[in-house]
Amino acid sequence: MMNMKKVAPLLLISLVFAGCNKPTPVASCSSPDTQKIIGGLITEHAAKLTADKKYDYYDGSFVFGGIKVRALLDQFRIAVENINTVKEDAANNKMLCSGLLKVTIPTNILADANQAGKNQHEAEIDQYAAQFNIENSANVFAQDIEYNVQLIDKGKAQHIEIEDAGWANVLDHIITLTLLKPILDVEVSDQIQLNKQPKQDVTSLKPETDQARLEDDALSVKQQKQGLEKLNKELLEEDQVAKEMFRERTVQQVAAGATEQVSPSFNCSKANKSTEVTICTHSDLAALDVKNSDLYLKAKSIDAIATKEIWKESIKSKYACGTDVSCIKKVYNQSIQQYGCIGAGKAPEDCAADTADQ
């Protein structure tokens, strides 16, 4: 089940400067510019929350790419209604405003998010939003808000403050589930096929003939094979994307003359965890990360379920190392051996036994 953390409210602040051919802005609670800025502050915060997930695991850049996130957010309609001026400070050209913030989500996106949440045994979106006191009616979410509007720098810039009381978390939750839905659908479908067993009422059914049992077994094997072929096709497509990214990174390194410094499989300029920074500053760890990533992709194309379990355990162990170089090396070497074993076509239990013997 996905771990959706509830984050404390965040004060969002924006400055909008008037252009050369644009009239000087006027402090207003209900101007189109004010409404546009409020919508932009909330969506940008939501986009950051979603995009940050791509650094948590190998397929994140493919699933939570910025273009995909932005394409979804662009379909949300954000507006403030029933606007009132609560307090006006003429001396400082500042206003305290109130209104009803409404966010309209396309019905197809909301349906996809709810279905993905159901697959993960999570509450529906309206129940998740209710945790932040955000009300829901059909595909429209609403909440009473307050915000400040002020002109500064002698009227040349408009300054807006608004407390994001959960909106970014709700939009991030919707986007995350929507982007994950295709993957979750494949996993659920294949799990159903793998776990499907003939149901019989022994008190009402006659004993089956040997021929009937053979036909049922053959059908079950065929369905399992079709399900695995479908999953492997999806994984191979992801594998191809990852390989293209790897080749592009290698070409860039050679072009820049970076023959001595090895880069890991992730973007070091966006590393925000102590373990990631340590890997980026040690070429031997970066090389292990690249090798680990390549073997992971190969193993995943052969046995996605076993590979996912290995990945979960190795990620947890790696980040537990902090900045301990020897600890990180040990985790990488173990997962490299396990991925290599799966990639060689061995059974998961045999791979686990091989690792335990080391």
Secondary structure, 3 states (H helix, E strand, C coil): CCCCCCCCCEEEEEEEECCCCCCCCCCCCCCHHHHHHHHHHHHHHHHHHHHHHHHCCCCHHHHCCHHHHHHHHCCCEEEEEEEEEEEEEHHHCEEEEEEEEEEECCHHHHHHHHHHHHHCCCCCHHHHHHCCCCEEECCEEEEEEEEEEEEECCCCEEEEEEEECCHHHHHHHHHHHHHHHHHHHHHHHHHHHHHCCCCCCCCCCCCCCHHHHHHHHHHHHHHHHHHHHHHHHHHHHHHHHHHHHHHHHHHHHHHCCCCCCCCCCCCHHHCCCHHHHHHHCCHHHHHHHHHHHHHHHHHHHHCHHHHHHHHHHHHHHHHHCCCCHHHHHHHHHHHHHHHHHHHCCCCHHHHHHHHHHC
